């Protein structure tokens, strides 16, 4: 087992808040493998790097020799987590929950070692509770304590309805920790109340309280908003290595260290060196971002993909050359319509958008900017470049 101080250093990397650190240290000093819990409410299974912040911390704990238990909230998911909502969240059907759970299982094992991870469904114990068990669980918590939760508090003050069953979501999530006898539970900062509920209920049931580790939310590529697919500021874990590398190179300079801390497994001592170099201006942030891009791509695509993705980036973005893997299409002279070709091949969302890009100087034909597609002279072979990233070769006959 790794030295306790070294474990604590790795565990604390990137953490926003930890409660029960001294209790955790005592458990680690006993040299036993700890049970680490993550509860997932399977309502949005499409994972990007923002979602992997907690998963990466789990992987670090897994590599330290601790037991990872993923609790799929198939039972709680049918209630819906009201966290951060101004009204009750619509409950999912059993079919929706199970379908989302399958997707989650596939995606989480892109980060965690499947052979060392236990997956449990909380219907395993929650669905077996009778009404007397539910009443006893409810008696462990007061309404006043529930109304300390910010979303419940706001709804109560604004005289908006709160259904009794919504109070049971944090209770049930907390009871999952009792059932598993969890030593550690992870979650985002937005889950603080639910995570602490596990500690409180464990004490009520005569167990040692779990340590709660809260990870910060990750800003997206815009540097402002939380990473989100709907905002387009994300890096998806299923994206191609070249796309992942290129997107990482657009991370704002002020977020470089945070990305190293939250979405890579780089050792905290190395991250501290990177932070110092940036603060002292002894290294170009672009060079650090290349290290970041390498680390992220390797996690999801392997070392060989890193080499190819970096070479493409250097070719296309630094040397401004045409990539070797450019898409090639062939059309007949009579069928040639540049706007239609661009839209149908996904280089622009519409003909109007393409025309706007042309007038803004964002389109090149054979490396020359064009300002009017109507004046385009047809050739047997043309290479179209839109912006910095999009290329297509059109061959006419």
Steps between C-alpha positions, in 0.01 A plus 500: 500500500631846409618731780209681671637851438548419131144368480364816663696716254348314203151495652504878563609587144239734349251448787267792580404384851560194715316421823636236737866522395641397839257206517619402153864525602436269796335242273786518251751446780328170576619387156168358384326542166222756537155491339457802272149583379371704207128527445376561147147608420473373141319791342766634258738227382695694236837557667754775426817602689298701750329179611832318536631730776353274769579183301868595474514541878342158535765357266775652713348339811466174310868512404580555869340162572155601622168338408280703266124451515281673243139525616264537207194677635241299312261541794581863590504590130129428487451780754744746347764706677361850571853638555527855365149492357235762559236234459468124529691310234296271279542139607644248256325176407655166589584443133672840467703444816622157393588616149696796637670273753633276222650802325659618825659161560657505154636852540631482858722207407685725260644647820474230766639145497193281445657200671560702817168686508179383662174625352190488718141613440336659802167331425680195640431629853262794462229303318494249788415760762146481636301801619620457858862512378425819307344665806801406711735645239295821488521530878878536479475850349306817584309728264712793626818321390348425159410866455866592549550373148519807277255385231237386753553820700440725196191311395360516853568875529343561158196291597569252222384141554734238647367146492572276799658237277773747396634496857561129458751542216789614725385255768517208260832611355635527852363157588702358210812590703355319804431190292851496353675609824686750282826649623513772235237656274577725205288752319489849355468815708134519394441170686628626838173455690442151365857393580478627857172313542698178467726604790203595717307178435806282559534657845127439564547134409806460723762498222821697461417802282636504147747759379335720237708631211351775284647577161457840331302555183716529187472806279476428129713623212337843516663545841177628653216248510494149637600248233185408310413340168206737461741796518751337265790567739581135568753227426320168459671180611371325188642759261782411264854546629572781251188691604575448868858626453393806301226593749739468794734748331218758528475473880540854644843557654354575843339153511805293401591404857137423590471264203822324604358461851153383406513303175845337500684256726816711501661484846430805721874574532525529122192722490661725762807533274279592204317759708830655614632516142186680382508745790866581433442531123791260447311296241259575218140402599463344152775248583327412827172454313669253269595299810139524617366388162740204497390395848128519422521323163715221645241432770226431245683393183848375597856615423492422127198726452683781683780498246263512202275767655796722587648465153170600341473799732851617417440447130165673476520768767867583539638433152168591337530203262223289356449178701570162342160360601298770323156388385475458122176501301443471126222681313405550139547844349128539447428415865752740649343727761751607761247610762310172480823299516619689809168463685441134406848410628452674833747786455225757552153475650325677212561679170441833671765421761745404225435825312552695822834324559605590146419869545685499834816364336478161670514287183799416282506329162842349420647708785359830368220685683184549299244775547230391256413140415321614186837597352656160573672353196447127461814285494557125480614499862446754778574495872257690719603615846248642746649663805806329642371148538277397210629376163352322200637415158257509208586324175286573195472304177 
